[in-house]
């Protein structure tokens, strides 16, 4: 966590996270299986209902795993996709070693290649999930959600076979209640930094979110309740961040450990107060809703995952633009940092539209920062961010 007197606030969570490898190792000895996944379109609810341990393999920011991944994918590939293979190839990260199988959501082409390499070279079973690239908020393409529901049912069947446990509707409903509760707590936490006098920073909430990718979900919910209780007892007070430039960060995935850019922003006088990234607040905005005891949980999951904020691998640029503009407006942002992993073409292709719309709608500037997890990026990144924040400060 950041150094802002929040050690007491998250000390229990930090300690619990440190204990997680031992807990997972013990669970595996008793026959429990660990299922890893990379993309938030993979529904944790079905994994939990299967009696397995879900782990989101979302680590990033390190050069060595990225470089190790180049033996499988070409070097000019998204560094996160490379790292998803490199961490496993290096065999140094506990979580990549602990998984018994992985679930790959078919979003970008690079993640589809991950499926093939994990099967062939690492000998791990892979369960795939087809994701429609037609995000249809107006429901004019019913075939999209029909296809996605069939994919969820197929995943349910395959995971049930792998776990040796029939995945019943009641088990999925229980998992939905758990995951909804976690999402609700995280949504509230991500609202705290919007207040310039908040006692918790956005980067702290991001790291709390990251911890949830790795922890037992029941334990994680208990920790979130404790953090919420501690925060509710703190009175707002003036902080140095209150006078910093208010920024929103959006764009490609910010993985566990990929904090260099965030630290540079803070050192340069910027204060991130909101985001639109898939490891941050973006995918917590929508719950899965079941109508009545007879409601079909697969229908609820299909609605929740397919009609959330769409990934750039999908159609509906208009919804993504409106979402980013809303986040910037509601947070009273003075600027937007567009963080793009180099060679992540789906996100990079939209930068021009986002920059133009933020300028026309809110009259705020946007800065593009691209990285491939290399230390060589740091100097250039620092210069760009410092100049960007100085420009905003002079224009106040």
C-alpha positions in Angstrom: 0.0 0.0 0.0 1.1 3.6 -0.4 2.8 5.4 2.4 -0.2 7.5 3.6 -0.7 6.2 7.1 -3.0 3.4 5.9 -0.8 0.6 7.3 -3.3 0.0 10.1 -6.2 0.2 7.7 -5.0 -2.7 5.5 -2.6 -4.5 7.8 -5.0 -7.4 8.3 -5.5 -7.7 4.5 -1.8 -7.6 3.9 -1.1 -10.3 6.5 -3.9 -12.5 5.1 -2.5 -12.1 1.6 0.9 -13.2 2.7 -0.7 -16.4 4.1 -2.5 -17.2 0.9 0.1 -19.4 -0.8 0.2 -21.7 2.3 -3.6 -21.8 2.4 -3.8 -22.7 -1.3 -1.1 -25.3 -1.0 -2.9 -27.0 1.9 -6.2 -26.9 0.0 -4.6 -28.6 -3.0 -3.3 -31.4 -0.7 -6.9 -32.0 0.3 -7.9 -32.4 -3.3 -9.1 -28.9 -4.1 -8.4 -27.6 -7.6 -7.1 -24.1 -8.5 -8.4 -22.5 -11.7 -6.5 -19.5 -13.1 -7.9 -17.0 -15.5 -6.6 -13.8 -17.2 -9.7 -11.8 -18.3 -12.6 -10.6 -16.2 -15.1 -12.0 -18.7 -14.4 -15.4 -17.1 -17.2 -15.8 -14.5 -15.8 -16.4 -11.0 -19.3 -17.5 -9.9 -19.1 -20.7 -12.0 -15.6 -21.5 -10.8 -16.6 -21.0 -7.1 -19.8 -23.1 -7.6 -17.6 -25.9 -9.0 -15.8 -26.0 -5.6 -12.6 -24.7 -7.1 -10.4 -21.8 -6.1 -10.4 -18.9 -8.6 -7.2 -17.0 -9.2 -6.9 -14.1 -11.6 -3.4 -14.3 -13.1 -3.1 -10.6 -13.6 0.5 -9.9 -12.7 2.5 -7.4 -14.8 5.1 -4.7 -14.9 8.2 -6.9 -14.8 10.6 -7.2 -17.7 11.9 -10.7 -17.1 8.5 -12.6 -17.4 7.7 -10.4 -20.4 11.0 -11.4 -22.1 10.5 -15.0 -21.2 7.1 -14.9 -23.0 8.9 -14.0 -26.2 9.9 -17.6 -26.8 6.2 -18.3 -27.5 4.8 -15.0 -28.9 6.5 -12.5 -31.1 8.4 -9.7 -29.3 6.1 -7.0 -30.6 3.1 -8.4 -28.7 1.2 -6.9 -25.7 3.5 -7.3 -22.7 0.7 -8.5 -20.5 0.0 -11.4 -23.0 3.7 -12.2 -23.0 3.8 -12.1 -19.2 0.9 -14.6 -19.0 3.2 -17.1 -20.6 6.5 -15.8 -19.2 5.5 -16.1 -15.5 4.6 -19.8 -16.1 7.8 -20.4 -18.1 10.0 -19.0 -15.3 8.3 -21.0 -12.6 9.0 -18.4 -10.0 5.5 -17.0 -9.3 3.6 -19.2 -6.9 0.2 -18.6 -8.4 1.1 -19.5 -11.9 2.7 -22.7 -10.6 -0.3 -23.5 -8.3 -3.1 -23.6 -11.0 -4.4 -27.0 -12.0 -6.0 -25.5 -15.1 -6.8 -22.2 -16.7 -9.9 -20.6 -18.3 -9.3 -18.4 -21.3 -11.9 -15.9 -22.5 -11.7 -15.4 -26.2 -11.2 -11.6 -26.4 -8.0 -10.5 -28.2 -6.0 -12.8 -30.5 -3.0 -12.8 -28.1 -5.1 -14.3 -25.3 -6.3 -17.1 -27.7 -2.7 -18.0 -28.4 -2.1 -18.3 -24.6 -4.6 -21.1 -24.6 -2.6 -23.1 -27.1 0.7 -22.6 -25.4 -0.5 -23.5 -21.9 -1.9 -26.7 -23.3 1.0 -27.8 -25.5 4.0 -26.6 -23.5 2.8 -26.5 -19.9 0.5 -29.5 -20.0 -2.4 -27.7 -18.3 -6.1 -28.3 -19.2 -7.6 -25.2 -20.7 -11.3 -24.3 -20.6 -12.3 -21.7 -23.2 -15.1 -19.2 -23.1 -16.3 -17.6 -26.4 -17.1 -14.0 -25.9 -19.2 -12.2 -28.6 -17.6 -9.2 -30.1 -21.0 -7.6 -30.6 -21.8 -5.7 -27.4 -25.4 -4.9 -28.1 -26.8 -2.6 -25.4 -30.0 -2.1 -27.4 -30.6 -5.8 -27.6 -31.0 -5.7 -31.3 -28.8 -8.8 -31.7 -30.4 -11.5 -29.5 -28.1 -14.1 -31.1 -25.1 -12.5 -29.2 -26.5 -13.2 -25.7 -27.9 -16.6 -26.9 -24.4 -17.6 -28.0 -22.8 -16.3 -24.7 -25.4 -18.2 -22.6 -24.5 -21.4 -24.5 -20.8 -20.8 -23.9 -21.5 -20.3 -20.2 -23.5 -23.6 -20.1 -20.7 -25.4 -21.8 -18.2 -24.0 -19.4 -20.4 -25.0 -16.5 -20.5 -28.6 -17.8 -16.8 -28.8 -18.5 -15.8 -27.4 -15.1 -18.2 -29.7 -13.4 -16.5 -32.7 -15.1 -13.0 -31.4 -14.2 -13.9 -30.7 -10.5 -15.9 -33.9 -10.1 -18.8 -32.0 -8.8 -22.1 -31.2 -10.4 -22.6 -27.4 -10.6 -26.1 -26.9 -9.4 -28.2 -23.7 -9.8 -28.3 -23.2 -6.1 -24.5 -23.3 -5.9 -24.3 -20.6 -8.6 -26.8 -18.5 -6.8 -24.8 -18.6 -3.6 -21.6 -17.7 -5.5 -23.5 -14.8 -7.2 -24.5 -13.4 -3.8 -20.9 -13.6 -2.6 -19.4 -12.0 -5.7 -22.1 -9.3 -5.7 -21.3 -8.5 -2.1 -17.6 -8.1 -3.0 -18.4 -5.9 -6.0 -20.6 -3.6 -3.8 -17.9 -3.2 -1.2 -15.3 -2.4 -3.9 -17.6 0.1 -5.6 -17.9 2.0 -2.3 -14.1 1.9 -1.8 -13.5 3.3 -5.2 -15.7 6.3 -4.3 -13.5 7.3 -1.4 -10.7 8.9 -3.4 -13.2 11.2 -5.2 -13.1 13.3 -2.1 -9.9 15.3 -1.9 -9.9 14.8 1.8 -10.3 11.1 1.7 -8.1 9.0 4.1 -7.5 6.4 1.4 -5.9 6.9 -2.0 -7.0 5.4 -5.3 -3.8 3.4 -5.6 -4.6 1.8 -2.2 -8.0 0.8 -3.4 -6.5 -0.6 -6.6 -4.1 -2.7 -4.6 -7.0 -3.9 -2.4 -8.8 -4.9 -5.6 -5.7 -6.7 -6.8 -5.6 -8.7 -3.5 -9.0 -10.0 -4.2 -7.8 -11.7 -7.3 -5.7 -14.0 -5.2 -7.5 -14.5 -1.9 -10.2 -16.9 -0.7 -13.3 -14.9 -1.7 -15.2 -15.4 1.7 -12.1 -14.2 3.6 -11.7 -11.3 1.2 -15.3 -10.2 1.7 -14.6 -10.2 5.5 -11.5 -8.1 5.0 -13.4 -5.6 2.9 -16.1 -5.3 5.6 -13.3 -4.6 8.1 -11.8 -1.9 5.9 -15.2 -0.3 5.3 -15.8 -0.2 9.0 -12.4 1.4 9.7 -13.0 4.0 6.9 -16.5 4.9 8.1 -15.0 5.7 11.5 -12.4 8.1 10.1 -13.3 11.8 9.8 -12.3 13.6 6.6 -9.3 15.8 7.0 -7.1 18.0 4.9 -4.4 16.0 3.0 -1.6 17.0 0.6 -3.5 15.3 -2.2 -6.3 17.8 -1.9 -4.1 20.4 -3.7 -2.7 18.0 -6.4 -4.0 17.9 -10.0 -7.0 15.6 -10.2 -6.5 12.8 -12.8 -8.4 9.9 -14.2 -6.5 6.9 -15.6 -7.9 4.6 -18.2 -6.7 2.3 -20.9 -5.0 -1.1 -20.9 -4.9 -3.5 -17.9 -2.9 -2.4 -14.9 -1.6 -5.6 -13.5 -0.5 -6.6 -10.0 2.9 -5.0 -9.5 2.6 -2.7 -12.5 2.8 0.5 -10.4 5.7 2.5 -11.9 3.5 4.9 -13.9 1.3 5.4 -10.8 4.2 6.3 -8.6 5.6 8.7 -11.3 2.2 10.4 -11.4 2.2 10.9 -7.6 5.7 12.1 -7.5 5.0 14.6 -10.3 2.1 16.2 -8.4 -0.8 14.3 -9.8 -3.6 12.6 -7.8 -5.4 9.7 -9.5 -9.0 9.8 -8.2 -10.8 7.5 -10.6 -10.2 5.0 -13.4 -11.6 3.0 -16.2 -9.4 -0.1 -16.3 -10.5 -3.7 -16.1 -8.4 -4.4 -12.9 -9.9 -1.3 -11.3 -13.4 0.1 -10.9 -14.5 -0.7 -14.5 -15.7 -4.2 -14.1 -17.2 -3.8 -10.6 -20.0 -1.5 -11.7 -22.6 -4.2 -12.5 -24.1 -7.0 -10.3 -25.6 -10.2 -11.5 -29.3 -10.1 -10.8 -31.5 -13.1 -10.4 -35.2 -12.5 -10.4 -36.9 -14.9 -7.9 -35.9 -18.3 -6.6 -36.7 -19.8 -10.0 -34.6 -17.4 -12.0 -31.9 -18.9 -14.2 -28.5 -18.0 -12.8 -26.9 -18.5 -16.2 -29.2 -15.8 -17.6 -28.1 -13.5 -14.8 -24.4 -14.1 -15.5 -24.8 -13.7 -19.2 -26.5 -10.3 -18.7 -24.0 -9.2 -16.1 -20.8 -10.1 -18.0 -21.9 -9.3 -21.6 -23.6 -6.0 -20.9 -21.1 -4.5 -18.5 -18.7 -1.8 -19.8 -17.5 -3.4 -23.1 -13.9 -4.2 -23.7 -12.4 -2.6 -26.8 -12.3 -6.0 -28.4 -16.0 -5.5 -28.7 -18.2 -3.2 -30.7 -19.9 -0.2 -29.1 -17.3 2.5 -29.0 -20.1 5.0 -28.1 -20.7 3.3 -24.7 -17.0 3.3 -23.9 -16.7 6.9 -24.7 -19.8 7.9 -22.6 -18.4 5.8 -19.7 -15.0 7.6 -19.7 -16.6 11.0 -20.1 -19.0 10.2 -17.2 -16.1 9.1 -14.9 -14.1 12.2 -15.8 -17.0 14.5 -15.3 -18.3 13.0 -12.0 -14.8 13.0 -10.6 -14.1 16.6 -11.6 -10.9 15.5 -13.3 -8.5 18.1 -14.6 -6.8 15.6 -17.0 -6.8 12.0 -18.2 -3.9 9.7 -18.4 -4.4 7.1 -21.2 -2.2 4.1 -20.1 -1.6 1.8 -23.0 0.5 -1.4 -23.1 2.6 -1.2 -26.2 1.1 -3.3 -29.1 -2.3 -3.5 -27.3 -4.0 -2.5 -30.6 -7.7 -2.7 -29.4 -7.1 0.0 -26.7 -4.6 2.0 -28.7 -6.9 2.4 -31.7 -9.4 4.3 -29.6 -7.1 6.9 -28.1 -7.8 9.5 -30.8 -11.6 9.2 -30.3 -11.3 9.5 -26.5 -8.9 12.4 -26.6 -11.2 14.3 -29.0 -14.3 13.6 -27.0 -12.8 14.6 -23.7 -11.6 17.9 -25.3 -15.0 18.7 -26.9 -17.2 17.5 -24.1 -15.3 18.6 -21.0 -12.4 20.7 -22.3 -9.8 18.6 -20.4 -6.5 17.3 -21.9 -5.5 13.7 -22.4 -1.9 12.2 -22.3 -1.0 8.9 -23.9 1.6 6.8 -22.0 2.8 3.6 -23.6 5.0 1.0 -22.0 6.3 -2.5 -22.6 7.5 -3.1 -19.0 11.0 -1.9 -19.7 13.1 0.2 -17.3 14.0 2.2 -20.4 10.5 3.6 -20.5 10.7 5.2 -17.1 12.7 8.4 -18.1 10.5 9.2 -21.1 7.4 8.5 -19.1 8.5 10.7 -16.2 9.3 13.6 -18.6 5.9 13.3 -20.3 3.9 13.2 -17.1 5.7 16.1 -15.5 5.2 18.2 -18.6 1.5 17.3 -18.7 0.9 18.1 -15.1 2.9 21.4 -15.4 0.7 22.3 -18.4 -2.5 21.8 -16.4 -1.1 23.6 -13.4 -0.2 26.7 -15.5 -3.6 26.7 -17.1 -5.5 26.7 -13.8 
